[in-house]
Amino acid sequence: MGLNLLEKTELWINEITLEHTNLTNLANTVARALGLPEGEVLVVDVRPRHITLDVLAADIPQENIIGREAAVLEAVGALPGVTLYPETYIHSNGILGQICAGVENQSAMLERVAEMTETIRENVARRAIVFPTGFELEQGLIEDTNTPYLRDALERAGYRVTVGGVIPDRLPDVVENLSDALNRGFGLIVTSGGVGAEDKDCTVEGILSVASAAAAPYMVKFTKGTGRHVKDGVRIAVGSEGLSTLVALPGPHDEVELAVPVLLRGLAESWDNARLADALAAVLAEKWKQKGACRSHHRHGQ
């Protein structure tokens, strides 16, 4: 049986001192003690009395973790320049904490691990953050009607909602804010605005940059270069990274109102990224078709 670390991958060795120690050797020694390939563990911080390691593997066989504290410390203590003490111990805030567990009753231990895993999943899944985007909001030129609407809809659906700051229309800022939200453990990350075809629109590109298996279908397509358009259409995006889902919604409030019921249904029914993105794009594309029909109607004087 494999244990999913659920993004909780840091491991601390406390009450340890180093003197001219090769950190790569130390990290590889810990990896071998956990039955992992060399390079799957990194030393990410060194302090006077403790070191922090990061385990890169997402899943580890249970026998490689449970009760392995003594084996890890024995291997590390044999390295040149490493000094351990009677009070030296290993600590982790996540599933890796089972490294310190006894192995007398492994079935009970695995049951506790399963409960811990489910608790972490549930806590992350119900935490949402909403980011408005755009210079119009950043400079206070227009009222932000989307954020209160999204917050209210998500809270009524059972989410604990945080309102993020306005993200500027710059891809590095979008990526930075999305990455920070991922690191802070938000299970749902929603942006509004910035999905258009102008050069300033970059929320879709931001999600594609940080989220694996992202889907970004078109709401509408047109000839690239038409007017201010530097892209060949307008898209939305749905992606996932770790335990988190990221969604880029349009900026017009009527489009957000159309999208939210679809979004909430897809989340409640655990649709995959492609299905949710396609459903969102479809309901929004219908609005664009109606808008195009109205324009055609007026152009022809009907």
C-alpha positions as CSV (number, residue, x, y, z in Angstrom):
1,M,0.0,0.0,0.0
2,G,1.3,3.5,-0.9
3,L,0.8,6.6,1.2
4,N,0.0,9.9,-0.5
5,L,1.9,12.7,1.2
6,L,-0.8,15.2,0.3
7,E,1.8,18.0,-0.3
8,K,3.0,17.7,3.3
9,T,6.6,16.8,2.3
10,E,8.9,18.5,4.9
11,L,10.8,16.5,7.4
12,W,12.8,18.0,10.3
13,I,15.7,16.4,12.1
14,N,16.0,18.2,15.5
15,E,18.9,18.3,17.9
16,I,21.5,17.6,15.3
17,T,24.8,19.5,14.6
18,L,26.8,19.6,11.4
19,E,30.5,20.3,10.7
20,H,31.6,20.5,7.1
21,T,29.0,18.0,6.2
22,N,28.2,17.3,2.5
23,L,24.5,18.1,2.3
24,T,24.0,16.1,-0.9
25,N,25.4,13.0,0.8
26,L,23.1,13.7,3.8
27,A,20.0,14.0,1.6
28,N,20.8,10.9,-0.4
29,T,21.4,9.0,2.8
30,V,17.9,9.9,4.0
31,A,16.5,9.0,0.6
32,R,18.1,5.5,0.8
33,A,16.9,5.0,4.4
34,L,13.4,5.7,3.1
35,G,13.7,3.4,0.2
36,L,13.7,6.3,-2.3
37,P,16.1,6.9,-5.3
38,E,18.9,9.4,-4.7
39,G,17.8,12.9,-5.6
40,E,14.3,12.4,-4.2
41,V,15.2,14.1,-0.9
42,L,16.7,17.6,-0.6
43,V,18.1,19.6,2.3
44,V,16.3,22.9,2.2
45,D,17.3,24.6,5.5
46,V,20.1,24.2,8.0
47,R,19.9,25.8,11.5
48,P,22.2,25.5,14.5
49,R,20.3,22.6,16.0
50,H,18.1,21.3,13.2
51,I,17.8,20.7,9.5
52,T,14.8,20.6,7.2
53,L,14.5,18.1,4.4
54,D,12.0,18.1,1.5
55,V,10.8,14.8,0.1
56,L,10.0,15.1,-3.6
57,A,8.1,11.9,-4.0
58,A,4.3,12.3,-3.9
59,D,3.6,8.7,-2.8
60,I,5.8,6.4,-0.7
61,P,5.1,2.7,0.2
62,Q,3.9,2.5,3.8
63,E,6.7,0.2,4.8
64,N,9.2,2.9,3.9
65,I,7.8,5.4,6.4
66,I,6.1,3.8,9.4
67,G,8.6,3.3,12.2
68,R,11.7,4.3,10.2
69,E,13.0,7.0,12.5
70,A,15.7,4.9,14.1
71,A,16.9,3.6,10.7
72,V,17.1,7.1,9.3
73,L,19.0,8.5,12.3
74,E,21.4,5.6,12.3
75,A,22.2,6.2,8.7
76,V,22.6,10.0,9.1
77,G,24.6,9.6,12.3
78,A,27.2,7.6,10.5
79,L,28.0,10.4,8.1
80,P,31.2,12.5,8.5
81,G,30.6,15.7,10.4
82,V,27.2,14.7,11.7
83,T,26.6,14.6,15.5
84,L,23.5,13.2,17.0
85,Y,22.4,13.4,20.7
86,P,20.2,11.3,23.0
87,E,17.5,13.9,22.4
88,T,17.7,13.9,18.6
89,Y,14.4,13.2,17.0
90,I,12.5,13.5,13.7
91,H,9.4,15.5,13.2
92,S,6.8,16.2,10.4
93,N,3.4,17.9,10.3
94,G,2.0,15.5,7.8
95,I,1.8,11.9,6.8
96,L,5.6,11.7,7.1
97,G,5.2,12.0,10.9
98,Q,4.4,8.3,10.9
99,I,8.1,7.8,10.5
100,C,8.3,8.1,14.3
101,A,5.5,5.7,15.0
102,G,5.8,2.3,16.6
103,V,5.1,-0.7,14.5
104,E,3.5,-3.0,17.1
105,N,-0.1,-2.4,15.8
106,Q,0.4,-1.5,12.2
107,S,-3.3,-1.9,11.3
108,A,-4.3,0.7,13.9
109,M,-1.5,2.9,12.6
110,L,-2.7,2.6,9.0
111,E,-6.3,3.5,10.2
112,R,-4.9,6.6,11.9
113,V,-3.0,7.5,8.7
114,A,-6.2,7.1,6.6
115,E,-8.1,9.3,9.0
116,M,-5.4,11.9,8.9
117,T,-5.3,11.8,5.1
118,E,-9.1,12.3,4.9
119,T,-9.0,15.2,7.4
120,I,-6.3,16.9,5.3
121,R,-8.2,16.4,2.1
122,E,-11.5,17.7,3.6
123,N,-9.9,20.8,5.2
124,V,-8.1,21.8,2.0
125,A,-11.1,21.0,-0.3
126,R,-13.4,23.4,1.6
127,R,-11.0,26.4,1.6
128,A,-11.5,28.8,-1.3
129,I,-9.9,32.0,-2.3
130,V,-11.3,34.5,-4.9
131,F,-9.0,36.9,-6.8
132,P,-10.4,39.8,-8.8
133,T,-8.1,41.0,-11.6
134,G,-7.5,44.1,-13.7
135,F,-6.3,47.7,-13.6
136,E,-9.9,49.0,-13.5
137,L,-10.3,47.4,-10.1
138,E,-6.7,48.0,-9.0
139,Q,-7.2,51.8,-9.6
140,G,-10.7,51.9,-8.2
141,L,-12.3,52.9,-11.5
142,I,-15.2,50.4,-11.3
143,E,-17.1,48.5,-8.6
144,D,-16.1,44.9,-8.0
145,T,-19.4,43.1,-8.2
146,N,-17.9,39.7,-8.9
147,T,-16.0,39.1,-5.7
148,P,-19.0,39.6,-3.3
149,Y,-21.2,37.4,-5.6
150,L,-18.6,34.6,-5.8
151,R,-17.9,34.8,-2.0
152,D,-21.7,34.5,-1.2
153,A,-22.3,31.7,-3.7
154,L,-19.3,29.7,-2.5
155,E,-20.1,30.2,1.2
156,R,-23.7,29.0,0.6
157,A,-22.2,25.9,-1.0
158,G,-20.2,25.3,2.2
159,Y,-16.8,26.8,1.4
160,R,-14.7,28.9,3.7
161,V,-13.9,31.9,1.5
162,T,-10.9,34.2,1.6
163,V,-10.9,37.3,-0.7
164,G,-7.5,37.8,-2.3
165,G,-6.1,41.2,-3.3
166,V,-6.6,42.5,-6.9
167,I,-4.1,40.8,-9.2
168,P,-2.6,43.2,-11.8
169,D,-2.8,42.4,-15.5
170,R,0.7,41.0,-15.6
171,L,1.5,37.3,-16.1
172,P,4.3,37.2,-13.4
173,D,1.8,38.7,-10.9
174,V,-0.8,36.2,-11.8
175,V,1.6,33.3,-11.5
176,E,2.9,34.6,-8.2
177,N,-0.5,34.9,-6.6
178,L,-1.8,31.6,-7.8
179,S,1.4,29.8,-6.6
180,D,1.1,31.5,-3.2
181,A,-2.5,30.3,-2.9
182,L,-1.4,26.8,-3.8
183,N,1.3,26.9,-1.1
184,R,-1.3,28.2,1.5
185,G,-3.5,25.2,1.0
186,F,-6.5,26.6,-0.7
187,G,-8.5,23.8,-2.4
188,L,-10.4,26.1,-4.7
189,I,-8.7,29.1,-6.4
190,V,-11.0,31.3,-8.6
191,T,-10.0,34.4,-10.6
192,S,-12.5,36.7,-12.4
193,G,-11.4,38.7,-15.4
194,G,-8.4,38.6,-17.6
195,V,-9.6,35.8,-19.9
196,G,-10.0,38.0,-23.0
197,A,-8.0,38.3,-26.2
198,E,-6.0,41.5,-25.5
199,D,-2.3,41.5,-24.5
200,K,-3.2,42.4,-21.0
201,D,-5.4,39.3,-20.4
202,C,-3.4,36.6,-18.8
203,T,-5.3,34.6,-16.1
204,V,-5.7,31.6,-18.4
205,E,-2.0,31.7,-19.2
206,G,-1.3,31.9,-15.4
207,I,-3.3,28.8,-14.7
208,L,-1.6,26.9,-17.6
209,S,1.7,27.9,-16.0
210,V,1.1,26.6,-12.5
211,A,-1.5,23.8,-12.9
212,S,-1.0,20.4,-14.3
213,A,-3.7,18.8,-16.5
214,A,-5.2,22.2,-17.2
215,A,-8.0,22.5,-19.7
216,A,-8.6,25.9,-21.5
217,P,-11.4,25.6,-24.1
218,Y,-12.6,28.6,-26.1
219,M,-15.8,30.5,-25.4
220,V,-15.5,32.2,-28.7
221,K,-13.0,32.3,-31.6
222,F,-12.3,35.0,-34.1
223,T,-9.5,36.2,-36.4
224,K,-6.4,37.0,-34.6
225,G,-5.5,40.7,-34.7
226,T,-9.1,41.9,-35.0
227,G,-9.1,45.3,-33.3
228,R,-7.2,45.1,-30.1
229,H,-7.2,41.4,-30.1
230,V,-3.8,39.8,-30.1
231,K,-5.2,36.3,-29.5
232,D,-7.5,34.2,-31.6
233,G,-10.3,33.9,-29.1
234,V,-11.5,34.1,-25.5
235,R,-11.0,31.1,-23.2
236,I,-11.6,30.0,-19.7
237,A,-9.4,27.6,-17.8
238,V,-9.7,24.9,-15.2
239,G,-6.6,23.2,-13.8
240,S,-5.4,21.2,-10.8
241,E,-2.3,21.0,-8.8
242,G,-2.0,18.7,-5.8
243,L,-5.2,19.0,-3.9
244,S,-6.2,22.3,-5.4
245,T,-8.5,23.2,-8.3
246,L,-7.9,26.5,-10.2
247,V,-10.6,28.2,-12.3
248,A,-10.3,31.3,-14.5
249,L,-13.7,33.0,-15.0
250,P,-14.6,36.0,-17.2
251,G,-14.9,39.5,-15.9
252,P,-18.4,40.6,-17.0
253,H,-20.8,40.1,-14.1
254,D,-23.5,38.5,-16.2
255,E,-21.1,35.9,-17.4
256,V,-20.0,35.1,-13.9
257,E,-23.6,34.7,-12.9
258,L,-24.0,32.2,-15.8
259,A,-20.9,30.3,-14.9
260,V,-21.3,29.9,-11.1
261,P,-24.2,27.3,-11.1
262,V,-22.2,25.2,-13.6
263,L,-19.0,25.6,-11.5
264,L,-20.8,24.6,-8.2
265,R,-22.4,21.6,-9.8
266,G,-19.1,20.4,-11.4
267,L,-17.3,20.8,-8.0
268,A,-20.1,19.0,-6.1
269,E,-20.1,16.1,-8.6
270,S,-16.2,16.0,-8.9
271,W,-16.1,16.6,-12.6
272,D,-12.6,16.3,-14.1
273,N,-10.9,19.4,-15.4
274,A,-11.9,18.9,-19.1
275,R,-15.6,18.3,-18.3
276,L,-15.9,21.3,-16.0
277,A,-14.0,23.6,-18.4
278,D,-16.1,22.4,-21.4
279,A,-19.3,22.9,-19.5
280,L,-18.3,26.4,-18.4
281,A,-17.2,27.3,-21.9
282,A,-20.5,26.0,-23.4
283,V,-22.8,28.1,-21.2
284,L,-20.7,31.2,-21.9
285,A,-20.4,30.5,-25.6
286,E,-24.2,30.4,-25.8
287,K,-24.3,33.9,-24.5
288,W,-21.7,35.0,-27.1
289,K,-23.8,33.5,-29.8
290,Q,-26.8,35.4,-28.7
291,K,-24.7,38.6,-28.5
292,G,-23.5,38.0,-32.1
293,A,-27.1,37.4,-33.3
294,C,-28.2,40.7,-31.7
295,R,-25.3,42.5,-33.5
296,S,-26.3,40.9,-36.8
297,H,-29.9,41.8,-36.2
298,H,-29.0,45.5,-35.7
299,R,-26.5,45.6,-38.6
300,H,-29.3,44.4,-41.0
301,G,-31.9,46.8,-39.5
302,Q,-34.2,43.9,-38.5
